[in-house]
Amino acid sequence: MLRIFIMSIILMGFAPCAFAGNQDTGAYLADEVQAVPEETLDETVRVLQEKSRHLYDVLKSAYQDNPTLNAARSKLRAVEEKLPQALSNYRPRVTADGSVVYSNTDTDGGTGFSPDGSVTTKTAAVNLTQPLYRGGRTIAETQGAKDLILSEQAVVRQAEQTIMLSAITAYMDVLRDKALLNVAEQNSDVLLRQVEMSQDRFDVGEITKTDVAQAESRLAQSESDIASARANLRASIASYEQVTGAPPEENLLYPEILYAPPATLDEAISYADENNPRIVSSIALNRAAESDIDEVFGELLPSLTLGGNISRSYDPSTSIDRQDNQSAGLTLSIPLYESGSVRSRVREARHTANQRMLEILETRRTVRQQVIASWERWMAARAQITARQKEVEAADYVRLSLQDQADVGERTVTDSLDAIQDYETALAALISARRDEVVSLFTLAQALGDLSPEALGFTENIKTP
């Protein structure tokens, strides 16, 4: 029976979702799950697993190819350049200069010691400047650059986890909506047969026209449900394509969960406080802001620079053919008055650092709330699955019993139609609970900072641009 196949798949934890990759949307959305005898169910599930694209394949593809994630990685590489820029202040600067100057001298009434005439002077020079002390600015800039890089790395981790969760949600939404569409289509088939049976019984005078109209009304409602389920599935497929960059494969199966969260809520909260990338990023930003204070304050301190010059000039005058010069020295610069600008910037940097500190507190509170909410939703989804499975089994028994009783006149058509509706509602709720269990678990993993290839187990052969 079709009902047996669908129920067996759902209760076993597999929700096969068939797509025809080379057909248009309308075609593969209209495909029905084929009935499979119970004795061949295990083999059918095995074949579906072999031919399916699993969740972790989808996550790996999104991790490597999602443009939002690759844009975040490009930004990280740009921020990483701040470190060599800061370190460059430890190193000397060497420049080479060259000039060619034509001059003409014409002296009247001179003593005769200043020869007249024209000369073309050619000069080449090499200059070296080595900062020795910059008021601690180089140290502050270097530390600030390191902290900014750590912060941006955490931002990329957060972006990765956001994309991973979006891919998981889209994957499970497609599974859920395909299953709900199949349930709606199955329900419509049952109601169609109910209308035909009601019409036959009306023709022989067993029931009234009202009973037939009730069955027809429920059939029309089921057709509306099919249209709604089909629209929801199309929307889920669009979200799937947005995240993964490709339409769903021919078969998607309910995922095998490899991730194990902490054993208790308190452990989860403590783990998230140390590992959540938003908290890590905010702490690094605070340290970078404190380094900015030292960097700006360094402008108020003296600076010491070593300088050297080597030059050679050809024809510096009409009487000299070549002249060489070498010089070296120290330059000390002491700021005396900066018009208040630097001190204002110091105060600005301090206020910014205080802002970053307060943002750490707010981020910790936000993450804690997210962990608790995700944990409770996950617990609720697991409890709902057990209850929904019992509800489906009971509703199915009631539906079949009332149908048999209605056939012999012991129950009304309305009773049978209500039982069919209750069964469909219970089955849809079970399907949604299965989806909610997976999504809530991985939402918890994101709040913990664990939604990464390492935690999910697909680190092999990963290539990122």
GIDA-V61518 format. One record per helix or strand of 2 or more residues. SS is the DSSP state (H for helix, E for strand). FROM is the first residue (numbers start at 1). TO is the last residue. If there is no record, write none. Layout:
BEGIN
ss->{SS,SS}
from->{FROM,FROM}
to->{TO,TO}
END
This chain:
BEGIN
ss->{H,E,H,H,H,H,E,E,H,H,E,H,H,E,E,H,H,H}
from->{2,17,25,38,55,67,93,117,137,209,251,265,277,303,320,341,413,453}
to->{12,18,30,51,65,90,105,133,203,244,252,275,300,317,333,407,448,456}
END
